[in-house]
């Protein structure tokens, strides 16, 4: 189930070549963490690590220095009940 506190939308474009945009929504003001991982679980990038106001936001992921493959995005919101994960394909 998708938690009501926040939502991670599919990145645009997917698959992508170089740069992609990741949209997410938080229902309450709070501290947001949005990170990208490889298939081995290694954290490659922290796209957002900041307090965000309620609403929809977009983060840019620049993967030009990374090889083609599948990457995973993790969205966490402090005091929320769940973590959302999403696959990115380059």
N, C-alpha and C positions, 0 to 999 in steps of 0.2 A: 504494500500500500504506500501511497505517496503522502507524506506528512502535510498537514494543513499549514504549518508554519513557514514553509518555503518550497520552492519548486525549481528544478534544473531543467531547462529546455534543451532540445537537441541543438548541437552546434550548427552553424551555417558557415560555410558549406561542409558537407560531409558525404563522401571523403573530401579532403582539402589538400591543397598544394601550397605549403609554406605557412600561411596565416589563416586562422579561423576565429570566429567570434562565438562566444559562449554567453547565452542569456540566462539569467536566473532572477527569481522573484522571492523577496522576503516579506512576510505578512506583518512583522513587527520590527521595530528598530532593534539592532543587535550587532554583535561582532560576527563577521562572516569570514570564513576561510574557504578558498577555492584553489585546489591543487591539482596538478597533472602528474600521473605516474606511468611508467612503462609496464609491460606485461610481467616483469619480474617483481613488481611492487616497489621499485625505486622511485622516489619523488624527484621529478625533473624540473618542476616549476611551481612557484606559488604565484598565482595570478591575482588573488585578492587576499589580504590579511588586514582587515580594517573594520571599523564600525560603519555600518550602513543603515540608512533610513529605510523605512518601509517603502516598497515599490519594486519596479523592475529595473535591473541593471545589466550591463554587458561588459564582459572582459575579453581582451584579445590575447590569443595564444599564438606566439611566433615560434614555429617549429622548423624554420629554415635550416637550422644546424643539426636537426635530428633526422635519422633515416626513416624511410617509409615503414609503416607498421600500424599497429593498434595501440592506442594510448587510452588511459582511463582518467576521468575527471571526478574529483570528490568535492562535494559541497557540504560544509558543516556550518551550522549557525548555533552560537552559544545559547544554551538553555533550550534548544529544540530537542525533540524526542528521537530523531532519526538522522541518518546520514544518507545522502543520495549519491549513487555512482552512475557514471555514464561512459560509454565507449566512444572514442574519437578514432577515426580511420584516416591515415595520411597516405 
